[in-house]
């Protein structure tokens, strides 16, 4: 293993000329870590996201960074700054070697539309070699949201992806997930450096080829320093992630042709239906989403159909009707003037106490003279009986009242004599609910 020292600088930035502050941070970094060979700074670090600072390249700002690289004999990617070229503005990151020479310039391929207005998109991929180390690829911020960019860079041999960003929005967490997944998908180191202040919310990170976080910063000025192991990258790409998946080889040996990348064959009807690129507005009315099948060519499934399962018809036999009780006797509700004290066990005053059971039509009034009056209503006939509880056994009277109750049978209109006999045999069961009521009433009177 021949380690390669690399560092990212996460620092607070302003909407002004930050070049002097960047130079000061590089000086401090190199005094602490003189073995570092490459330094990466965040997107638009030089002046912030202001078009007013756009300049032609080579220019004054780029030359300042070339001097810093020569001074410390390092590879320097000073983030990016706006380049004025042929009347258009590009978000451009120069690559400067230890001799202070610009060997490449990467122009952001995917400006953050519709918010990054007035910035043109680049159309070239940038990879470069560091002697006795390995091959590096460069992309800026939103470029990573398109896996095709990293696919192209790794297909060109990039082993380390340099990724300067300026993210101050609440999707930074998603970017961190993208960085981790990209490291594993493309078996590459990911060096993701964000700014602070107007330059972002920080949380820069370094990811290894297995998708593990080597270092993640917080939201303060910080140096992210590590050593890259190119032998690890090459070995993993040869035998697979944890000696398992080999995605780069699998993509190389694919048989499928992705028509989405073929301008002559691709069908963009669904993507075109999404509407123009524009900022969301409060007054804009959202259009109803269009089902993809309504605008694209029908998709024929090649999955074999499973033969239907035929369930044979079963002859239905009608069983003789057995009437059942349709009323359920609910517990008798006794309203007693209990004390508020839950621990009070004294006998409550039962004067003017009433007991009602709507199912039986029974109304019982208990008076202070220890007498009970029971009203039993059945088919508009009322039986009034006054019982002295201390002289007469109330159970016998209840039994008489029970026997006097008429029983009503339900019929399904069957004329068959055999069915009628079957119904009569069930009379005793029909009286089950009455007997249950009587038993509860007996228990209550005894108490």
C-alpha positions, 0 to 999 in steps of 0.5 A, spaced: 500 500 500 502 506 498 497 511 502 495 518 498 494 524 503 488 528 502 484 533 505 477 537 505 476 544 508 469 545 511 469 553 512 465 559 513 463 563 507 460 569 505 457 573 499 464 577 498 471 575 496 473 569 500 480 567 497 484 570 502 480 566 508 481 560 503 489 561 503 489 562 510 486 556 512 490 552 507 496 555 510 494 552 517 492 545 514 499 544 511 502 546 517 498 541 521 498 535 516 504 537 511 504 530 508 497 531 505 498 531 497 491 534 495 486 539 498 479 540 496 474 546 498 467 546 497 463 549 491 462 556 489 467 557 495 471 563 492 465 568 492 459 565 494 453 564 489 453 571 486 454 572 478 457 578 479 464 575 480 464 571 474 470 572 470 474 569 464 479 563 465 484 563 466 483 569 470 485 573 477 482 568 482 484 562 478 491 565 478 491 566 486 489 558 487 495 556 482 500 560 487 497 556 493 498 550 489 505 551 488 507 554 495 505 548 498 506 543 492 499 540 492 494 538 488 488 543 489 481 543 487 479 550 490 471 548 489 468 552 484 467 559 482 463 562 476 466 562 469 464 567 464 465 564 457 462 566 450 457 570 454 454 564 458 456 563 465 458 556 468 459 553 475 466 551 474 472 547 478 479 547 476 484 542 477 491 545 479 497 540 479 503 541 484 506 546 479 501 551 479 498 549 472 491 548 471 490 541 467 483 541 467 476 544 468 470 541 470 463 545 468 457 543 472 453 538 468 446 539 472 445 546 474 440 546 480 434 548 476 430 551 477 433 555 482 440 556 479 438 560 474 442 563 469 447 558 469 449 554 463 450 546 463 457 543 461 457 537 457 464 534 458 466 529 464 473 530 467 478 525 470 485 526 471 491 521 473 496 523 479 502 519 478 504 514 483 497 514 486 491 513 482 485 516 477 480 521 480 474 524 477 470 530 478 463 532 479 459 538 482 454 538 487 447 536 483 451 532 478 451 526 484 443 526 483 444 523 477 448 516 477 449 516 470 455 521 471 458 517 476 457 511 472 461 515 466 467 517 471 468 510 473 467 507 466 473 512 465 477 509 470 476 514 476 477 510 483 476 517 487 470 521 486 471 529 488 465 532 490 465 539 492 458 541 494 454 548 496 448 545 500 444 549 505 437 546 504 434 540 508 436 535 503 443 535 505 441 528 509 439 525 502 446 527 499 449 524 505 445 517 503 447 518 496 454 519 497 454 512 501 450 509 496 455 511 491 461 509 494 458 502 494 455 502 487 461 504 484 466 501 489 470 508 489 472 513 495 467 519 495 470 526 498 464 530 499 466 537 502 460 542 503 461 549 506 458 553 512 454 560 512 452 562 505 456 556 503 452 551 506 450 547 512 457 543 513 456 535 514 462 534 509 464 526 509 469 521 506 466 515 504 470 508 502 469 504 497 464 499 501 460 505 503 462 506 510 463 513 513 471 514 514 469 521 517 463 526 517 464 533 520 459 537 524 457 544 522 463 548 524 470 549 521 473 543 520 479 539 516 477 532 514 484 528 513 485 521 511 489 517 507 487 513 501 488 506 499 488 505 492 490 498 492 483 497 496 479 500 491 483 495 485 482 489 490 475 490 491 473 491 484 477 485 482 473 480 487 467 484 489 464 488 495 466 483 501 468 478 496 461 478 493 458 483 488 462 486 482 457 491 480 462 494 475 463 487 471 456 486 471 455 492 468 460 491 463 457 484 461 450 486 461 446 484 455 440 489 456 440 495 452 438 501 456 433 505 450 432 511 455 440 513 453 438 512 446 435 519 443 433 515 437 429 509 440 427 512 447 420 514 449 419 521 452 412 521 452 411 520 460 417 525 462 414 530 457 408 530 461 411 532 467 411 539 465 416 545 464 421 546 469 419 551 474 419 553 481 413 551 485 408 557 487 403 558 492 397 560 487 399 555 482 394 549 481 397 542 481 395 538 475 392 531 475 397 526 475 397 522 468 397 515 468 403 512 464 399 507 461 395 513 458 401 516 454 406 510 453 405 504 448 402 498 452 407 494 455 406 486 454 407 482 460 411 476 458 410 472 465 406 466 464 399 466 466 397 461 472 391 456 469 385 458 473 383 454 479 376 451 478 372 449 484 366 444 483 359 446 485 357 443 492 350 441 493 346 445 498 342 442 503 337 446 507 337 444 514 330 444 518 329 450 522 330 450 529 327 456 533 332 459 538 331 465 543 332 472 540 332 475 547 338 475 552 337 477 559 341 483 561 343 483 568 338 487 573 341 494 574 340 496 581 340 504 582 342 505 590 344 511 593 351 509 595 356 513 599 362 517 595 367 513 600 369 507 596 371 504 602 364 505 606 361 498 607 355 500 611 348 498 608 345 503 604 338 506 605 334 502 600 328 507 601 325 509 595 329 504 591 327 501 584 329 495 580 327 495 573 328 490 568 326 491 561 327 484 558 322 481 563 317 487 564 318 487 571 318 493 576 320 492 583 319 498 588 322 496 595 319 501 601 321 502 608 316 497 611 320 491 608 314 490 603 315 489 596 311 490 590 312 486 583 309 488 577 309 483 571 307 486 564 306 481 559 301 482 553 298 488 556 296 483 562 298 486 569 299 481 575 300 485 582 302 482 588 304 484 595 309 480 598 311 481 606 318 478 605 318 476 612 312 471 612 312 469 605 317 465 601 317 470 595 320 464 591 314 460 590 310 467 588 315 468 583 315 461 580 307 462 579 308 468 576 313 464 571 308 459 570 303 464 568 307 468 563 305 466 555 310 463 551 310 466 543 313 461 538 316 464 532 314 460 525 317 460 518 310 459 515 312 452 514 305 448 514 308 441 515 306 437 521 313 434 522 316 441 523 310 443 528 312 437 532 319 439 532 318 446 534 313 444 540 319 439 542 323 446 543 318 449 548 322 448 554 328 451 551 324 457 549 323 458 556 330 458 558 331 465 558 325 466 563 328 461 567 334 464 567 331 471 569 327 468 575 333 465 578 336 472 578 330 475 581 330 469 586 337 471 588 336 478 588 330 477 593 334 473 597 339 478 598 
